[in-house]
Amino acid sequence: MAVNFEIETTRIEVGSKGGYFTVRGMNSEDLTFLTVHYLEDAKALVAKYAERGVIQRNRVADLVMELAKDFPTMVVEIISRCAEATTAEDVEKFRQLSFVKQIEALKAIALLTAEDGGIELGKVMGIVASLLEANGLKPGPLMTSLQTIIETSGKPSAT
């Protein structure tokens, strides 16, 4: 089987001396890790920013700002994983990035992860649930709760 593609990345410029790092979109391993470790935190953000099960591209900036402000450890984890950090020193550099650069990196990651119409959360959650089950883990009530939020976001209320 021939493989003929490059993983799309975005370059993030840092400082005035030509420093930079590159980020890619989140893959299934990143999403599984984040779901396992940050699911409870992610539920409120999903409920706030998802419409009809999709985080629209025009809402990504707002989502990223709130994520960076409220969940600094998760932000460093996302950037470190998507920038392919390999050492504790690399991770520490991402922790020390200015807030503005963290926002820039997160937005780039979100846009690289999103499909043209936005991040289709139902697909993401289905993939994550499958990966968890493949590793012998049941999605459990938190995953079920998040899936319910995704499925009902943007739907008219029955009341």
C-alpha positions as CSV (number, residue, x, y, z in Angstrom):
1,M,0.0,0.0,0.0
2,A,1.4,3.4,-1.0
3,V,1.2,6.3,1.4
4,N,1.3,9.6,-0.3
5,F,0.4,12.5,2.0
6,E,1.9,15.0,4.4
7,I,0.4,15.8,7.8
8,E,-0.7,19.4,7.5
9,T,0.9,21.7,10.0
10,T,0.9,25.4,10.9
11,R,4.0,27.3,11.9
12,I,3.7,29.4,15.1
13,E,6.4,32.2,15.2
14,V,7.8,32.9,18.7
15,G,10.0,35.9,19.7
16,S,11.9,38.3,17.6
17,K,14.9,36.0,16.8
18,G,13.2,33.7,14.4
19,G,12.0,31.1,16.9
20,Y,9.0,28.9,16.0
21,F,7.3,25.6,16.5
22,T,4.8,23.7,14.3
23,V,1.5,22.2,15.3
24,R,-0.8,19.6,13.7
25,G,-4.4,18.9,14.2
26,M,-5.5,16.5,17.0
27,N,-5.5,12.8,16.1
28,S,-7.4,9.9,17.7
29,E,-4.7,9.3,20.3
30,D,-4.8,13.0,21.4
31,L,-8.6,13.0,21.6
32,T,-8.7,9.7,23.6
33,F,-6.1,11.1,26.1
34,L,-8.0,14.4,26.5
35,T,-11.3,12.6,26.9
36,V,-9.9,10.3,29.5
37,H,-8.3,13.0,31.5
38,Y,-10.4,16.1,30.9
39,L,-13.9,14.8,30.0
40,E,-15.7,16.5,32.9
41,D,-14.2,19.9,32.0
42,A,-14.9,19.5,28.3
43,K,-18.6,18.8,28.8
44,A,-19.5,22.4,29.7
45,L,-17.5,23.8,26.8
46,V,-19.2,21.4,24.3
47,A,-22.6,22.4,25.6
48,K,-21.8,26.1,25.3
49,Y,-20.2,26.1,21.8
50,A,-21.8,23.2,19.9
51,E,-24.7,23.8,17.6
52,R,-26.4,20.7,16.1
53,G,-23.5,18.6,17.2
54,V,-20.8,20.7,15.4
55,I,-18.5,23.4,16.7
56,Q,-18.6,25.9,13.8
57,R,-15.4,27.4,12.5
58,N,-16.7,30.9,13.4
59,R,-17.0,29.8,17.1
60,V,-13.5,28.2,17.3
61,A,-11.9,31.5,18.5
62,D,-14.3,31.9,21.3
63,L,-13.9,28.3,22.4
64,V,-10.1,28.6,22.3
65,M,-10.2,31.8,24.4
66,E,-12.3,30.1,27.1
67,L,-10.3,27.0,27.1
68,A,-7.0,28.9,27.5
69,K,-8.4,31.0,30.3
70,D,-10.1,28.3,32.3
71,F,-8.0,25.2,31.7
72,P,-4.3,26.1,31.5
73,T,-3.0,22.5,32.2
74,M,-5.2,21.1,29.4
75,V,-3.9,23.9,27.0
76,V,-0.3,22.9,27.6
77,E,-1.2,19.2,27.1
78,I,-2.9,19.9,23.8
79,I,-0.1,22.1,22.5
80,S,2.6,19.8,23.7
81,R,1.0,16.8,22.0
82,C,0.2,18.6,18.7
83,A,3.7,20.1,18.6
84,E,5.2,16.6,19.1
85,A,7.0,17.7,22.4
86,T,9.4,14.8,23.3
87,T,11.0,16.1,26.6
88,A,9.9,17.7,29.8
89,E,11.9,20.8,28.8
90,D,9.8,21.1,25.6
91,V,6.6,20.8,27.6
92,E,7.9,23.5,30.1
93,K,8.6,25.8,27.1
94,F,4.9,25.5,26.0
95,R,3.8,26.1,29.6
96,Q,5.8,29.4,29.6
97,L,4.5,30.6,26.3
98,S,2.6,33.9,26.5
99,F,-1.1,33.7,26.7
100,V,-1.4,35.2,23.2
101,K,0.9,32.5,21.7
102,Q,-1.0,29.8,23.4
103,I,-4.2,31.1,21.9
104,E,-2.6,31.3,18.5
105,A,-1.4,27.7,18.8
106,L,-4.8,26.4,20.1
107,K,-6.7,28.1,17.3
108,A,-4.3,26.6,14.7
109,I,-4.8,23.1,16.2
110,A,-8.5,23.5,16.3
111,L,-8.7,24.6,12.7
112,L,-6.3,21.8,11.6
113,T,-8.6,19.4,13.4
114,A,-11.8,20.7,12.0
115,E,-13.4,19.7,8.8
116,D,-14.5,22.4,6.4
117,G,-17.8,22.9,8.2
118,G,-16.5,22.7,11.7
119,I,-15.6,20.0,14.2
120,E,-18.3,17.3,14.0
121,L,-18.5,16.2,17.6
122,G,-20.6,13.1,17.0
123,K,-17.8,11.7,14.8
124,V,-15.2,12.6,17.3
125,M,-17.1,11.0,20.2
126,G,-17.8,7.9,18.2
127,I,-14.1,7.5,17.4
128,V,-13.1,8.1,21.1
129,A,-15.7,5.6,22.4
130,S,-14.5,3.0,19.9
131,L,-10.9,3.6,21.0
132,L,-11.7,3.3,24.6
133,E,-13.7,0.1,24.1
134,A,-10.8,-1.3,22.0
135,N,-8.5,-0.7,25.0
136,G,-10.9,-2.6,27.3
137,L,-12.5,0.5,28.8
138,K,-16.2,1.2,28.7
139,P,-17.2,4.8,27.9
140,G,-19.2,5.0,31.1
141,P,-21.7,7.6,32.3
142,L,-19.5,10.7,31.6
143,M,-19.1,9.7,28.0
144,T,-22.8,9.0,27.7
145,S,-23.6,12.4,29.2
146,L,-21.3,14.1,26.7
147,Q,-22.8,12.2,23.8
148,T,-26.3,13.3,25.0
149,I,-25.2,16.9,25.1
150,I,-23.7,16.6,21.6
151,E,-26.8,15.0,20.2
152,T,-29.2,17.5,21.7
153,S,-27.3,20.7,21.2
154,G,-29.0,23.1,18.9
155,K,-32.3,21.1,18.9
156,P,-35.4,22.8,20.0
157,S,-36.5,22.1,23.5
158,A,-39.5,19.8,24.1
159,T,-40.9,22.2,26.7
